[in-house]
Amino acid sequence: MKTILDAPFLTEMRKTTANMYRLGWDERNGGNISCLLDENEATEFLDVNHVIREIPIGFEAQPLAGKIFIVTGTGKYFKNVEGDPENNLGIIKIAPDGQTAQLLWGYKDGGKFTSELPAHLMSHMARLSVDPQNRVVMHCHPTHTLAMNFVHELDEKKFTHTLWEMCTECIVVFPDGIGVLPWMLCGTNEIGEATAEKMREFRLVVWGMHGIYGAGKTLDETFGLIETVEKAAQIYMLTAHLPRINTIKDSEMKKLAEFFGVDYRKDFLD
């Protein structure tokens, strides 16, 4: 059997967490990632039937029973993942009861998965029902996106429209727009349920005055979604206090979306 440290999905997690920390999106132990693994790929690197220990999830994820995920650990710093993945990451399988995570690898120091795992699993269920290829859920605190929360209306149409105006690529990268939630207590099933409901409609959900959730097919795609939002938010924060001389018109955004063949939220344009 190949060593787990050579697994492509582990390499990608190490690179992604390092990049997110470097960009300032995941200070201290902020942020978390979960990725649904292909069972055939996972079995190349570990025995998926060897359970190290079992950890209660805190809610029932029956539709995901038997699924295998790689998940960042609670209280862990993204800056430490690259150098010590076995302590800071874990690979879990959802038990048949849907209420227990079976640890297959990782959390070597006795730790466990992120406290946001219920919210992640709820979002996974929502996204998989819309697009079976959406295997990644990513949460972080991008600086300019978060700053924008304090000076811009937390309205989905208005928030999305403003970001679409900031960069030509935005309507192409996230044509489905951005869902927005008000401030809610994190680490609860309540915010997980609210996020999952938004995830049926959007791949990106802003948690008011907290951060952002993104979903995608790969770690690269999901990172790129959030990266594009953050760039647009940065441009907005650099220009919001200045007189607007130029902008990307709605008619031009429509041309962009139609040229690139993306299904955009037509009700988000005037």
C-alpha positions as CSV (number, residue, x, y, z in Angstrom):
1,M,0.0,0.0,0.0
2,K,1.2,3.5,-0.8
3,T,2.0,5.8,2.0
4,I,-0.8,8.3,2.9
5,L,1.7,11.1,2.8
6,D,2.0,10.5,-1.0
7,A,-1.8,10.8,-1.6
8,P,-2.7,13.6,-4.0
9,F,-5.6,14.7,-1.9
10,L,-3.4,15.1,1.1
11,T,-0.8,17.1,-0.9
12,E,-3.6,19.4,-2.1
13,M,-4.9,19.9,1.4
14,R,-1.4,20.8,2.6
15,K,-0.9,23.3,-0.3
16,T,-4.4,24.8,0.1
17,T,-4.2,25.4,3.8
18,A,-0.8,26.9,3.5
19,N,-2.0,29.3,0.8
20,M,-5.1,30.3,2.8
21,Y,-2.9,31.1,5.8
22,R,-0.4,33.0,3.7
23,L,-3.2,35.2,2.4
24,G,-4.5,36.0,5.8
25,W,-7.8,34.2,5.4
26,D,-7.3,31.8,8.3
27,E,-5.8,33.5,11.3
28,R,-4.9,31.4,14.4
29,N,-7.3,28.4,14.2
30,G,-9.9,30.2,12.0
31,G,-11.4,28.4,9.1
32,N,-12.0,24.8,8.1
33,I,-12.1,22.5,5.0
34,S,-13.8,19.2,4.3
35,C,-13.4,17.2,1.1
36,L,-15.4,14.2,0.1
37,L,-12.9,11.6,-1.1
38,D,-13.3,9.0,-3.9
39,E,-13.4,5.7,-2.0
40,N,-11.3,3.9,-4.7
41,E,-8.6,6.6,-4.4
42,A,-8.7,6.5,-0.6
43,T,-8.2,2.7,-0.5
44,E,-4.9,3.1,-2.4
45,F,-3.5,4.8,0.6
46,L,-5.2,3.5,3.7
47,D,-7.4,0.6,5.0
48,V,-10.9,2.2,5.0
49,N,-12.2,-0.6,7.2
50,H,-9.6,0.0,10.0
51,V,-11.3,2.3,12.5
52,I,-8.9,4.0,15.0
53,R,-11.7,5.4,17.1
54,E,-15.2,6.8,16.8
55,I,-16.3,10.4,17.4
56,P,-19.9,11.6,17.8
57,I,-20.9,14.1,15.1
58,G,-23.6,16.0,16.9
59,F,-26.4,15.5,14.3
60,E,-27.6,12.8,11.9
61,A,-26.0,12.7,8.5
62,Q,-27.6,9.5,7.3
63,P,-27.5,10.3,3.6
64,L,-23.7,10.5,3.9
65,A,-23.3,7.1,5.6
66,G,-20.2,5.3,4.3
67,K,-18.8,8.4,2.7
68,I,-15.1,9.3,3.4
69,F,-13.9,12.8,4.1
70,I,-10.6,14.6,4.8
71,V,-11.3,17.3,7.4
72,T,-9.2,20.0,9.2
73,G,-9.1,19.6,13.0
74,T,-10.7,21.7,15.7
75,G,-8.4,24.2,17.3
76,K,-5.7,23.6,14.6
77,Y,-3.8,26.3,12.8
78,F,-3.7,26.2,9.0
79,K,0.0,27.3,9.1
80,N,0.9,23.9,10.8
81,V,-0.9,21.6,8.4
82,E,1.8,21.4,5.8
83,G,4.5,20.4,8.3
84,D,2.4,18.1,10.5
85,P,-0.6,16.9,8.6
86,E,-1.2,13.8,10.8
87,N,-2.0,16.0,13.9
88,N,-3.9,18.7,12.0
89,L,-6.0,16.7,9.6
90,G,-8.1,13.7,9.8
91,I,-9.8,11.2,7.4
92,I,-13.1,10.0,8.6
93,K,-15.9,7.7,7.4
94,I,-19.5,8.4,8.3
95,A,-20.8,5.4,10.2
96,P,-24.0,3.5,9.2
97,D,-25.9,5.3,12.0
98,G,-25.1,8.7,10.4
99,Q,-24.3,10.1,13.8
100,T,-20.7,8.9,14.3
101,A,-17.5,9.6,12.5
102,Q,-15.1,6.7,12.2
103,L,-11.5,8.0,12.3
104,L,-9.4,6.2,9.7
105,W,-6.3,8.4,9.9
106,G,-5.0,11.6,11.6
107,Y,-5.9,13.7,14.7
108,K,-2.9,11.8,16.1
109,D,-2.7,13.9,19.3
110,G,-6.2,12.8,20.3
111,G,-8.0,15.7,18.6
112,K,-11.0,15.7,16.4
113,F,-12.6,17.3,13.4
114,T,-13.6,21.0,13.2
115,S,-16.5,22.1,15.4
116,E,-18.1,23.2,12.1
117,L,-18.3,19.7,10.8
118,P,-22.1,19.5,11.2
119,A,-22.4,22.7,9.1
120,H,-20.0,21.2,6.5
121,L,-21.9,17.9,6.2
122,M,-25.2,19.7,5.9
123,S,-23.7,21.8,3.1
124,H,-22.3,18.7,1.5
125,M,-25.7,17.1,1.4
126,A,-27.2,20.2,-0.1
127,R,-24.6,20.7,-2.8
128,L,-24.5,17.0,-3.7
129,S,-28.3,17.1,-4.2
130,V,-27.7,19.9,-6.7
131,D,-24.4,18.8,-8.3
132,P,-23.0,15.4,-7.4
133,Q,-19.5,16.6,-8.4
134,N,-19.4,19.2,-5.7
135,R,-17.1,17.5,-3.2
136,V,-15.5,20.4,-1.3
137,V,-16.7,22.8,1.4
138,M,-14.4,25.6,2.5
139,H,-14.8,28.2,5.2
140,C,-12.5,31.1,5.9
141,H,-12.3,34.8,6.8
142,P,-11.0,36.8,3.8
143,T,-10.1,40.2,5.0
144,H,-11.7,42.5,2.4
145,T,-14.8,40.4,2.1
146,L,-15.3,40.6,5.8
147,A,-14.6,44.4,5.9
148,M,-17.2,44.8,3.1
149,N,-19.8,43.3,5.5
150,F,-19.6,46.4,7.7
151,V,-20.1,49.0,5.0
152,H,-22.4,47.3,2.5
153,E,-26.0,46.2,2.7
154,L,-26.2,42.5,3.5
155,D,-28.6,41.9,0.7
156,E,-27.9,39.0,-1.7
157,K,-28.8,40.8,-4.9
158,K,-27.0,44.1,-4.0
159,F,-24.0,42.4,-2.5
160,T,-23.6,40.2,-5.6
161,H,-24.2,43.0,-8.0
162,T,-21.5,45.2,-6.4
163,L,-18.9,42.4,-6.6
164,W,-19.9,41.7,-10.2
165,E,-19.2,45.3,-11.0
166,M,-15.7,45.2,-9.6
167,C,-14.0,42.7,-11.9
168,T,-14.8,41.6,-15.4
169,E,-14.4,37.9,-14.5
170,C,-16.8,37.9,-11.5
171,I,-20.1,37.2,-13.3
172,V,-18.3,34.4,-15.2
173,V,-16.7,32.8,-12.1
174,F,-19.7,33.0,-9.8
175,P,-22.7,33.6,-12.1
176,D,-25.0,32.0,-9.5
177,G,-24.3,34.9,-7.2
178,I,-23.6,34.9,-3.4
179,G,-26.0,33.9,-0.6
180,V,-25.9,36.1,2.5
181,L,-26.8,35.3,6.1
182,P,-27.0,37.8,9.0
183,W,-24.7,37.3,11.9
184,M,-25.4,34.0,13.6
185,L,-23.8,32.1,16.4
186,C,-21.1,29.8,14.8
187,G,-20.6,26.2,15.7
188,T,-24.3,25.5,15.9
189,N,-26.7,23.3,13.9
190,E,-28.8,26.4,13.4
191,I,-26.2,28.2,11.3
192,G,-25.4,24.9,9.6
193,E,-29.0,24.4,8.5
194,A,-29.3,28.0,7.3
195,T,-26.1,27.7,5.3
196,A,-27.2,24.4,3.8
197,E,-30.5,26.0,2.7
198,K,-28.5,28.7,0.9
199,M,-26.2,26.1,-0.6
200,R,-29.0,24.7,-2.6
201,E,-29.0,27.9,-4.6
202,F,-25.5,29.3,-4.2
203,R,-21.9,27.9,-4.2
204,L,-20.9,30.9,-2.0
205,V,-22.5,32.0,1.2
206,V,-21.4,35.0,3.3
207,W,-21.7,34.7,7.1
208,G,-22.4,38.3,8.1
209,M,-19.5,39.8,10.1
210,H,-17.7,36.4,10.1
211,G,-16.5,35.0,6.8
212,I,-17.5,33.0,3.8
213,Y,-18.5,29.4,2.9
214,G,-17.6,28.1,-0.6
215,A,-18.4,24.8,-2.3
216,G,-16.9,23.3,-5.5
217,K,-15.7,20.3,-7.4
218,T,-12.1,20.5,-6.3
219,L,-10.0,22.4,-3.7
220,D,-8.6,24.5,-6.6
221,E,-12.0,25.5,-7.9
222,T,-13.4,26.3,-4.4
223,F,-10.3,28.3,-3.5
224,G,-10.6,30.2,-6.8
225,L,-14.2,31.1,-6.1
226,I,-13.3,32.6,-2.8
227,E,-10.2,34.2,-4.2
228,T,-12.2,36.0,-6.9
229,V,-14.7,37.3,-4.4
230,E,-11.9,38.5,-2.2
231,K,-10.2,40.4,-5.1
232,A,-13.5,42.1,-6.0
233,A,-14.2,43.0,-2.3
234,Q,-10.7,44.5,-2.1
235,I,-11.3,46.7,-5.1
236,Y,-14.6,47.8,-3.7
237,M,-13.0,48.7,-0.3
238,L,-10.2,50.6,-2.2
239,T,-12.7,52.6,-4.2
240,A,-16.0,52.8,-2.1
241,H,-15.1,56.2,-0.6
242,L,-14.1,57.7,-4.0
243,P,-16.4,59.2,-6.7
244,R,-17.3,56.5,-9.3
245,I,-16.4,57.6,-12.8
246,N,-16.5,54.2,-14.6
247,T,-18.3,51.0,-14.0
248,I,-19.1,47.7,-15.7
249,K,-22.7,48.2,-17.0
250,D,-25.4,45.6,-16.6
251,S,-25.7,45.3,-20.4
252,E,-21.9,44.6,-20.5
253,M,-22.2,41.9,-17.8
254,K,-25.0,40.3,-19.8
255,K,-22.7,40.2,-22.8
256,L,-20.0,38.6,-20.7
257,A,-22.2,35.9,-19.3
258,E,-23.7,35.1,-22.7
259,F,-20.3,35.1,-24.4
260,F,-18.9,32.6,-21.9
261,G,-22.1,30.6,-21.8
262,V,-22.7,30.7,-18.1
263,D,-26.2,30.5,-16.5
264,Y,-26.2,33.7,-14.5
265,R,-28.8,35.1,-12.0
266,K,-30.7,37.3,-14.4
267,D,-32.8,38.7,-11.5
268,F,-29.6,40.1,-9.9
269,L,-29.1,42.5,-12.8
270,D,-31.3,45.6,-13.3
